């Protein structure tokens, strides 16, 4: 089972445990909204487009509402847990490694008494690859460059948002230090994270996706 698959399974089980009305870190969404979002992005082209294209945002919201009306929470969770449609399965690692991990933490960390998970070396390497790739899409080059420094020495420092190539100028760079999972969550705009920030975080411009 890949990391993406295990995160899907564990999040689905957590959905079942906390129920449809539990809080998440996604503003305005309960667990039923998040579960419907996850299924819609894999089964509805317009809904998937609405995540990144403002003109299709309404199509995404409509798809989520329709799923909840037609199927209900339990069925949505079951169908999503079964995995992506056949045509998307070859792209599961690319499409869903970050998605499943971040949303798993969105539910975990919205619950009282959450603690940071200890991930295996293999899982950290998977998150490192997607953090380096997706970090470029999450941090705008209009703000300060961001140097990401994973806590483990096995993973190298990487820089995102450095359009001006100023990563060596400390006054124009914000450095984020922590476990790679925490760095990835920070890149995705989450605040319930355990990272150390060097520099003025307010200079970083994160994109809305």
C-alpha positions as CSV (number, residue, x, y, z in Angstrom):
1,X,0.0,0.0,0.0
2,X,1.4,3.4,-1.0
3,X,1.5,6.4,1.3
4,X,-1.3,8.0,-0.6
5,X,-3.4,4.8,-0.3
6,X,-2.7,4.5,3.4
7,X,-3.6,8.1,4.0
8,X,-6.9,7.6,2.1
9,X,-7.7,4.5,4.2
10,X,-6.8,6.2,7.5
11,X,-8.7,9.4,6.7
12,X,-11.8,7.4,5.7
13,X,-11.7,5.5,9.0
14,X,-11.4,8.8,10.8
15,X,-14.4,10.2,8.9
16,X,-16.4,7.2,10.1
17,X,-15.2,7.7,13.7
18,X,-15.9,11.5,14.1
19,X,-19.1,11.6,12.0
20,X,-20.4,14.1,9.4
21,X,-20.5,17.2,11.6
22,X,-17.0,17.3,13.0
23,X,-14.8,20.3,12.6
24,X,-11.9,20.5,10.1
25,X,-9.2,23.0,9.4
26,X,-10.8,23.9,6.1
27,X,-12.7,27.1,6.9
28,X,-16.4,26.7,6.7
29,X,-16.3,22.9,6.1
30,X,-17.3,20.1,8.4
31,X,-16.2,16.5,7.7
32,X,-19.2,15.9,5.4
33,X,-18.2,18.8,3.2
34,X,-14.6,17.6,3.1
35,X,-15.6,14.1,2.3
36,X,-17.9,15.2,-0.5
37,X,-15.1,17.5,-1.9
38,X,-12.7,14.6,-2.0
39,X,-15.1,12.4,-3.9
40,X,-16.2,15.2,-6.3
41,X,-12.7,16.1,-7.3
42,X,-12.1,12.5,-8.5
43,X,-15.5,11.9,-10.2
44,X,-16.6,15.3,-11.5
45,X,-14.4,17.2,-14.0
46,X,-16.0,20.6,-13.4
47,X,-15.8,20.1,-9.7
48,X,-12.1,19.4,-10.0
49,X,-11.6,22.4,-12.1
50,X,-13.4,24.6,-9.6
51,X,-10.7,24.0,-7.1
52,X,-8.2,26.0,-9.2
53,X,-10.4,28.0,-11.6
54,X,-12.5,30.7,-10.0
55,X,-15.0,30.6,-12.8
56,X,-15.8,27.0,-12.0
57,X,-16.0,27.4,-8.2
58,X,-19.7,27.3,-8.3
59,X,-19.7,24.0,-10.2
60,X,-17.5,22.5,-7.4
61,X,-19.9,23.7,-4.7
62,X,-22.9,22.5,-6.6
63,X,-21.3,19.0,-7.0
64,X,-20.5,18.8,-3.3
65,X,-24.1,19.7,-2.4
66,X,-25.5,17.3,-4.9
67,X,-23.4,14.4,-3.7
68,X,-24.5,15.0,-0.1
69,X,-28.2,15.2,-1.2
70,X,-28.0,12.1,-3.4
71,X,-25.7,9.7,-1.5
72,X,-25.3,11.0,2.1
73,X,-22.1,11.0,4.2
74,X,-21.7,7.2,4.8
75,X,-21.9,6.3,1.1
76,X,-19.6,9.1,0.1
77,X,-17.0,8.0,2.5
78,X,-17.3,4.4,1.4
79,X,-17.0,5.3,-2.3
80,X,-14.0,7.6,-1.7
81,X,-12.2,5.0,0.5
82,X,-12.5,2.5,-2.4
83,X,-10.0,4.5,-4.4
84,X,-9.9,6.7,-7.5
85,X,-11.7,5.8,-10.7
86,X,-9.8,3.3,-13.0
87,X,-8.6,6.1,-15.3
88,X,-7.1,8.0,-12.5
89,X,-5.4,5.2,-10.6
90,X,-2.1,5.5,-12.5
91,X,-1.9,9.2,-11.3
92,X,-2.8,8.5,-7.7
93,X,0.6,9.3,-6.3
94,X,0.8,12.6,-8.3
95,X,-2.7,13.7,-7.6
96,X,-3.4,12.5,-4.1
97,X,-0.2,12.1,-2.0
98,X,-0.4,15.7,-0.7
99,X,-4.2,15.9,-1.0
100,X,-4.8,12.9,1.2
101,X,-2.1,13.8,3.8
102,X,-3.1,17.4,4.2
103,X,-6.8,16.7,4.5
104,X,-6.1,13.8,6.9
105,X,-4.3,16.3,9.1
106,X,-7.2,18.8,8.5
107,X,-9.5,16.5,10.4
108,X,-6.9,15.2,12.9
109,X,-5.7,18.6,14.0
110,X,-9.2,20.1,14.2
111,X,-9.9,17.6,17.1
112,X,-9.0,18.4,20.6
113,X,-5.7,17.0,21.9
114,X,-4.1,16.2,18.5
115,X,-0.4,15.4,18.4
116,X,2.1,15.3,15.5
117,X,2.5,11.9,13.9
118,X,5.9,10.3,13.5
119,X,6.2,9.3,9.9
120,X,8.4,6.6,8.5
121,X,11.5,7.4,6.4
122,X,9.8,6.2,3.3
123,X,6.7,8.3,3.9
124,X,8.9,11.4,4.6
125,X,10.6,10.9,1.2
126,X,7.3,10.7,-0.5
127,X,6.2,14.0,1.1
128,X,9.5,15.6,0.3
129,X,9.1,14.9,-3.4
130,X,5.6,16.5,-3.5
131,X,6.6,19.4,-1.3
132,X,9.4,20.4,-3.7
133,X,7.1,20.2,-6.6
134,X,3.9,21.7,-5.2
135,X,5.8,24.3,-3.1
136,X,6.3,26.2,-6.4
137,X,2.6,26.4,-6.9
138,X,1.8,27.4,-3.4
139,X,4.2,30.3,-2.8
140,X,4.0,33.4,-5.0
141,X,7.2,34.8,-6.4
142,X,5.9,38.3,-5.6
143,X,6.8,37.9,-2.0
144,X,9.8,36.7,-0.1
145,X,11.5,33.5,-1.2
146,X,11.0,30.5,1.1
147,X,13.9,28.2,2.1
148,X,12.5,24.9,3.4
149,X,14.9,23.0,5.7
150,X,13.7,19.5,6.7
151,X,14.7,18.4,10.2
152,X,16.3,15.2,9.0
153,X,19.7,15.5,7.4
154,X,18.7,12.9,4.7
155,X,16.5,15.5,3.0
156,X,18.1,18.5,1.4
157,X,17.1,22.2,1.8
158,X,15.0,23.5,-1.1
159,X,13.8,27.0,-2.1
160,X,10.5,28.1,-3.5
161,X,9.1,31.4,-4.7
162,X,12.6,32.6,-5.6
163,X,11.9,34.4,-8.9
164,X,14.5,37.0,-8.2
165,X,17.2,34.4,-7.3
166,X,17.8,36.0,-4.0
167,X,17.9,32.9,-1.8
168,X,21.3,33.8,-0.4
169,X,20.2,37.2,0.7
170,X,18.9,36.6,4.3
171,X,16.8,39.8,4.5
172,X,14.7,38.6,1.4
173,X,14.3,35.0,2.5
174,X,12.0,33.4,5.1
175,X,13.3,30.0,6.3
176,X,11.0,27.3,7.5
177,X,12.5,24.5,9.6
178,X,10.7,21.3,10.7
179,X,9.7,17.8,9.7
180,X,8.8,17.6,6.0
181,X,5.2,16.9,6.8
182,X,5.0,20.0,8.9
183,X,6.7,22.1,6.1
184,X,4.2,20.7,3.5
185,X,1.3,21.7,5.7
186,X,2.7,25.2,6.2
187,X,3.2,25.5,2.4
188,X,-0.5,24.6,2.1
189,X,-1.4,27.5,4.4
190,X,-2.1,25.5,7.6
191,X,-1.4,27.2,10.9
192,X,-1.7,24.2,13.2
193,X,1.8,23.1,12.4
194,X,5.1,22.6,14.4
195,X,7.7,24.6,12.4
196,X,10.3,27.2,13.3
197,X,10.3,30.4,11.2
198,X,13.4,32.5,10.6
199,X,12.6,35.9,9.1
200,X,9.4,37.9,8.6
201,X,6.7,35.5,7.7
202,X,4.4,38.3,6.7
203,X,6.6,38.9,3.6
204,X,5.6,35.5,2.2
205,X,2.7,35.5,-0.3
206,X,0.8,32.2,-0.5
207,X,-1.4,31.5,-3.4
208,X,-5.0,30.5,-2.9
209,X,-5.8,27.1,-4.4
